[in-house]
Amino acid sequence: MAAPPPRAIAAEPRRAPLSVGLAPPRHGSRARAGVSRSRQEIVYSRGRLVSTNFNSRSSLCPPCRCTQVAFADTKISYQPDADKHAGVLAYELVQGKLVQWNSFMDKSIPDPPTAVLLHGILGSGKNWGSFAKRLAQEFPMWQFLLVDLRCHGDSASIKKRGPHTVASTAFDVLKLIGQLRLSPRVLVGHSFGGKVALSMVEHAAKPLPRPVRVWVLDATPGKVRSGLDGEDHPAELIEFLRRMPRQVNSKQEVVDALVKAKFSLDVARWVATNLRRSSPVGLRSSSSFSWIFDLNGISEMYKSYEDTNLWGIVDDVPRGVHINFLKAERSLHRWALEDLQRIHTAEELAADEAGGVEMHLLEDAGHWVHADNPDGLFRILSSTFRVETSIRGVQD
């Protein structure tokens, strides 16, 4: 971990041929709390801490004695380990340098403006890592909650009862933000995560405040239309992975098997990043790798993603809710004309300025919007954080 700072996703534009719900190829891993890093780097730790300063030193949090990090020239910016404290989902909290808050503070102290970022099928919170860091640097008063959804990433080790659906996933996130005492003003969901964000609004009274702005990135509220023949289909990929051994000898073994089964090389390489070494590194002759997600649960989740219809909340938007749909120009996700027309109709029926529906187009991007065109996505989303920051300033 003493190498240059890791990246959660690659910032350069790239294309991936999957049509729906999956996360883009990425490189690197998170830095752990208690490890010194260079100036102005964000420090990541599962369910614990992210900050934007330097010269860190580790200490222990009584009474649980889990690690926290103190930073020179800034207050401790700390969040508890998800497994020990929340028990709901694994998460990261990326905080701007002006945020001086944690969930252990006096309940009378309001939480800072918060955005929740949700990944797609077979992804993880780290898919948003680089993008969240950039947002935190541009909007230092904000914090960004990156969640590993059920059956994914580090949340796969937190046992969940079925059914594994869009709705149950939304309730998980609502429970997590309730336990962390957060009132997010912005929800951003990519693909499957977009439907989760809509479901959160549909089912939540508290802890979601009003107004709340929802961003659904390259997904529609209803029918899922996968790509054309010859393209990678997420359901087929999930089923193929379920048939593979739980442990494999190498990542290349998985890549070769997927390519042989006619999946694209980019997707095969990306899928292999979800393998974790399951035997000691020193034992090269007996080393093996296993998946970091629950494929049976993910299969249920994707089926629910296909079946879940959330047009009702779009056709009749609750007061104080603003829903933004973003379509990628080169998306392999098949947006039907009827979907676009229905969204535009909902735009026209928006009842007041505090609530409504908007449609956006991200040029020069495929389905992986935060990897294909991060600059364009940043420009579009930035308007939300500027507006919300202005509203909060007036209210304060």
C-alpha positions in Angstrom: 0.0 0.0 0.0 3.1 2.3 0.0 2.7 2.7 -3.8 1.1 5.8 -5.4 -2.5 6.5 -4.2 -5.0 3.9 -5.6 -7.9 4.8 -7.8 -11.4 3.3 -7.5 -12.1 3.7 -11.2 -10.1 4.7 -14.1 -10.7 8.4 -15.1 -9.9 8.0 -18.8 -12.8 7.4 -21.2 -13.4 3.7 -22.1 -16.2 1.6 -23.5 -17.7 -1.5 -22.2 -20.1 -3.6 -24.2 -22.5 -4.8 -21.5 -26.0 -3.4 -21.9 -27.4 -2.9 -18.4 -26.7 -2.9 -14.7 -23.0 -3.7 -14.4 -20.0 -1.6 -13.3 -17.2 -0.4 -15.6 -13.7 -1.8 -15.5 -11.6 -0.3 -12.7 -8.2 -0.5 -11.2 -6.7 -0.2 -7.7 -8.0 -0.6 -4.2 -8.7 1.5 -1.2 -6.2 2.7 1.3 -6.7 1.6 4.8 -7.3 4.0 7.8 -4.1 4.6 9.8 -1.8 4.7 6.7 -0.1 8.0 5.9 -0.8 9.3 2.4 0.3 12.3 0.4 -1.1 15.9 0.7 -4.8 16.4 -0.3 -5.4 12.7 -0.9 -8.7 11.2 0.2 -8.2 8.3 2.6 -10.7 5.4 2.3 -11.6 2.7 4.8 -14.5 0.3 4.8 -17.3 1.9 6.8 -14.9 4.3 8.5 -13.2 7.3 7.1 -12.5 9.5 4.2 -10.8 13.0 4.5 -8.9 15.4 2.4 -5.8 16.3 4.4 -2.4 14.8 5.2 0.0 13.6 7.9 -2.3 11.0 9.5 -1.7 9.1 12.6 -3.8 6.2 13.9 -5.5 6.1 17.3 -8.2 3.9 18.9 -11.8 4.6 19.4 -13.1 3.7 22.9 -14.9 1.6 23.8 -14.7 -0.5 20.6 -11.1 0.2 19.9 -11.5 0.3 16.2 -9.0 2.5 14.3 -9.6 6.1 13.5 -7.2 8.6 11.9 -6.3 12.1 13.2 -5.2 14.6 10.5 -2.9 17.5 10.9 -4.8 20.8 10.4 -8.2 19.2 10.5 -10.6 17.6 12.9 -10.9 13.8 13.0 -13.3 12.7 10.3 -14.5 9.3 11.4 -17.1 6.8 10.6 -17.5 3.4 12.4 -16.8 0.1 10.9 -20.0 -1.1 9.2 -19.8 -4.7 10.5 -19.4 -3.6 14.1 -21.7 -0.6 14.2 -24.3 -0.5 11.4 -24.5 -4.2 10.6 -26.5 -3.3 7.5 -24.2 -2.6 4.6 -20.5 -1.9 4.1 -19.9 1.7 3.1 -17.5 4.6 2.7 -18.1 8.2 3.6 -16.1 10.6 1.5 -16.0 14.0 3.2 -15.0 17.4 1.8 -12.4 19.3 3.8 -14.9 21.6 5.4 -17.0 18.8 6.8 -16.5 18.5 10.6 -19.1 15.8 11.5 -19.5 12.2 12.4 -22.4 10.0 13.5 -21.2 10.0 17.2 -21.7 13.8 17.6 -24.5 15.3 19.6 -27.8 14.6 17.8 -28.7 18.2 18.0 -25.8 19.0 15.6 -27.2 18.8 12.0 -25.5 16.5 9.5 -23.8 18.2 6.6 -25.3 18.1 3.1 -25.0 14.4 2.0 -25.3 12.6 -1.3 -25.7 8.8 -1.6 -24.0 7.1 -4.6 -25.3 3.7 -5.6 -23.7 1.2 -8.0 -25.1 -1.3 -10.5 -25.3 -5.1 -10.7 -21.9 -6.8 -10.1 -20.4 -3.5 -9.0 -19.4 -2.0 -5.7 -19.1 1.4 -4.0 -15.6 1.7 -5.1 -16.8 2.2 -8.7 -17.7 5.7 -7.5 -14.5 6.3 -5.6 -12.6 8.7 -8.0 -15.8 10.5 -8.9 -16.8 11.1 -5.3 -13.3 12.4 -4.5 -13.6 14.9 -7.3 -17.0 16.0 -6.0 -15.7 16.4 -2.5 -12.9 18.6 -3.7 -15.2 20.8 -5.7 -17.9 20.9 -3.0 -16.0 20.8 0.3 -19.1 21.3 2.5 -20.6 18.0 1.2 -20.1 14.4 2.1 -20.7 11.4 -0.1 -21.9 8.0 1.0 -20.6 5.1 -1.2 -22.5 1.9 -0.4 -21.8 -1.7 -1.3 -25.3 -3.0 -1.9 -26.5 -6.4 -0.6 -24.7 -9.4 -2.1 -22.0 -7.1 -3.5 -18.5 -6.2 -2.4 -17.9 -6.2 1.3 -21.6 -6.3 2.0 -21.7 -9.9 0.6 -20.3 -11.1 3.9 -23.2 -9.5 5.8 -25.9 -12.1 5.6 -29.2 -10.9 4.2 -32.6 -12.7 4.1 -34.4 -12.9 0.8 -36.1 -11.9 -1.2 -33.2 -10.1 -2.9 -35.1 -7.4 -4.7 -34.9 -3.7 -5.7 -37.2 -2.9 -2.8 -35.3 -4.9 -0.2 -32.1 -3.3 -1.4 -33.7 0.2 -1.1 -34.8 -0.7 2.5 -31.2 -1.7 3.3 -29.9 1.7 2.3 -32.7 3.5 4.1 -31.8 1.6 7.3 -28.1 2.4 6.9 -28.7 6.2 6.5 -31.1 6.1 9.4 -28.5 4.4 11.7 -25.8 6.9 10.6 -28.3 9.7 11.3 -28.0 11.1 7.8 -30.6 13.0 5.8 -29.3 12.9 2.2 -30.4 15.6 -0.1 -29.2 13.9 -3.3 -29.5 10.2 -4.4 -27.4 9.1 -7.4 -27.9 5.6 -8.8 -26.3 4.0 -11.9 -28.5 1.4 -13.7 -29.8 -1.0 -11.0 -28.8 1.6 -8.5 -31.1 4.1 -10.2 -34.1 1.9 -9.6 -33.0 1.5 -6.0 -32.9 5.3 -5.6 -36.4 5.6 -7.0 -37.6 2.8 -4.7 -36.1 4.7 -1.7 -38.2 7.7 -2.5 -41.3 5.5 -3.1 -41.0 3.8 0.3 -39.5 6.5 2.5 -41.1 9.0 4.8 -38.1 9.4 7.0 -35.0 9.6 6.9 -35.3 11.3 3.4 -35.8 15.1 3.7 -37.6 17.3 1.3 -36.5 18.5 -1.1 -34.6 15.6 -2.4 -33.0 15.3 -5.8 -32.8 11.9 -7.5 -30.5 11.0 -10.4 -31.2 7.9 -12.4 -28.2 7.2 -14.6 -28.9 5.3 -17.9 -31.9 3.4 -16.6 -35.6 3.6 -17.0 -38.3 3.2 -14.3 -39.9 0.2 -16.0 -39.0 -2.5 -18.6 -35.3 -3.4 -19.0 -34.3 -3.7 -22.6 -31.0 -5.5 -22.9 -28.7 -5.1 -25.9 -29.0 -6.6 -29.4 -28.0 -10.1 -30.4 -24.2 -10.5 -30.1 -23.9 -8.1 -27.2 -23.1 -9.1 -23.7 -26.3 -9.7 -21.6 -26.0 -9.3 -17.8 -28.4 -12.2 -17.1 -26.4 -14.5 -19.2 -23.2 -13.4 -17.7 -24.5 -13.9 -14.1 -25.7 -17.4 -15.0 -22.4 -18.3 -16.6 -20.5 -17.1 -13.4 -22.9 -19.1 -11.2 -21.9 -22.3 -13.1 -18.2 -21.7 -12.6 -16.3 -23.1 -9.6 -16.4 -21.0 -6.5 -12.6 -21.1 -6.4 -10.3 -20.8 -9.4 -6.6 -21.0 -9.7 -6.1 -17.6 -11.4 -7.9 -14.6 -12.7 -6.7 -15.4 -16.2 -8.6 -18.7 -15.9 -11.8 -16.7 -15.6 -10.9 -14.4 -18.4 -10.2 -17.2 -20.8 -13.4 -19.1 -19.9 -15.5 -15.9 -20.5 -13.9 -15.1 -23.8 -14.3 -18.7 -24.9 -18.0 -18.4 -24.0 -18.2 -15.4 -26.4 -18.3 -12.6 -23.8 -16.2 -9.6 -24.6 -12.6 -9.3 -23.4 -13.2 -6.0 -21.6 -16.1 -7.5 -19.6 -14.1 -10.7 -18.9 -11.2 -8.6 -17.5 -13.5 -6.5 -15.5 -15.3 -9.5 -14.0 -12.0 -10.9 -12.9 -11.4 -7.9 -10.7 -14.2 -9.3 -8.5 -11.9 -12.2 -7.5 -10.0 -12.1 -4.2 -7.1 -14.3 -3.2 -8.5 -17.0 -0.8 -5.2 -18.6 0.2 -2.0 -17.1 1.7 0.0 -15.1 -0.8 3.2 -16.9 0.1 1.8 -20.3 -0.9 2.0 -19.8 -4.6 1.7 -23.4 -5.4 -1.7 -23.6 -3.7 -3.0 -20.1 -4.3 -6.6 -19.7 -5.3 -9.2 -17.0 -5.9 -12.9 -16.7 -4.9 -15.7 -14.3 -5.7 -16.3 -11.3 -3.5 -20.0 -11.3 -4.3 -23.0 -13.6 -3.7 -24.0 -14.7 -7.3 -27.2 -16.4 -6.2 -28.5 -13.3 -4.5 -27.3 -11.1 -7.4 -29.3 -13.3 -9.9 -32.4 -12.6 -7.9 -31.6 -8.9 -7.8 -31.2 -8.7 -11.5 -34.5 -10.5 -12.1 -36.2 -8.0 -9.8 -34.5 -5.2 -11.7 -36.1 -6.5 -14.9 -39.5 -6.9 -13.3 -39.8 -3.8 -11.0 -42.0 -1.1 -12.4 -41.6 2.4 -10.8 -43.3 4.5 -13.3 -46.0 5.4 -10.7 -43.6 7.6 -8.8 -42.5 9.3 -12.1 -46.1 9.9 -13.3 -47.1 11.3 -9.9 -44.0 12.8 -8.4 -44.2 13.4 -4.6 -44.0 17.0 -3.5 -40.5 18.1 -2.8 -38.9 15.4 -5.0 -37.0 16.2 -8.2 -36.2 13.2 -10.5 -33.5 13.5 -13.1 -33.0 10.9 -15.8 -29.7 10.8 -17.7 -29.4 8.9 -21.0 -26.0 8.1 -22.3 -25.7 9.0 -26.0 -24.0 5.7 -26.9 -25.8 3.6 -24.4 -26.4 -0.1 -25.3 -29.3 0.1 -22.9 -32.2 0.3 -25.3 -34.3 3.3 -24.4 -37.6 3.0 -26.2 -39.4 5.9 -27.7 -42.3 5.3 -25.4 -40.0 5.7 -22.4 -38.6 9.0 -23.6 -42.1 10.3 -24.4 -43.5 9.3 -21.0 -40.6 11.0 -19.2 -41.1 14.2 -21.2 -44.8 14.1 -20.4 -43.9 13.9 -16.7 -41.7 16.9 -17.2 -44.6 18.9 -18.5 -46.8 17.9 -15.6 -44.3 18.9 -12.9 -46.5 20.8 -10.3 -44.1 23.2 -8.7 -40.4 24.3 -8.7 -39.6 22.1 -5.7 -40.6 19.0 -7.5 -40.6 17.6 -11.0 -38.9 15.5 -13.7 -36.1 16.3 -16.0 -34.4 14.5 -18.9 -30.6 14.9 -19.6 -28.4 13.6 -22.4 -24.7 12.8 -21.7 -22.8 13.0 -25.0 -19.9 10.8 -25.9 -20.7 8.2 -23.3 -21.8 4.6 -23.3 -23.6 2.9 -20.4 -20.6 3.4 -18.0 -21.3 7.1 -17.7 -18.9 7.8 -14.9 -16.0 6.1 -16.7 -16.8 7.0 -20.4 -17.3 10.7 -19.9 -16.6 11.7 -16.3 -16.1 15.4 -17.2 -19.4 15.6 -18.9 -21.2 13.8 -16.0 -19.4 16.0 -13.5 -20.7 19.2 -15.3 -24.2 17.9 -15.3 -24.3 16.7 -11.7 -22.5 19.8 -10.4 -25.6 21.9 -11.0 -27.5 19.9 -8.4 -24.8 20.4 -5.7 -24.6 24.1 -6.4 -28.4 24.5 -6.2 -28.6 22.5 -3.0 -25.7 24.4 -1.4 -27.4 27.7 -2.3 -30.7 26.5 -0.8 -29.0 25.4 2.4 -27.2 28.7 2.7 -30.5 30.6 2.4 -32.1 28.3 5.0 -29.2 28.7 7.4 
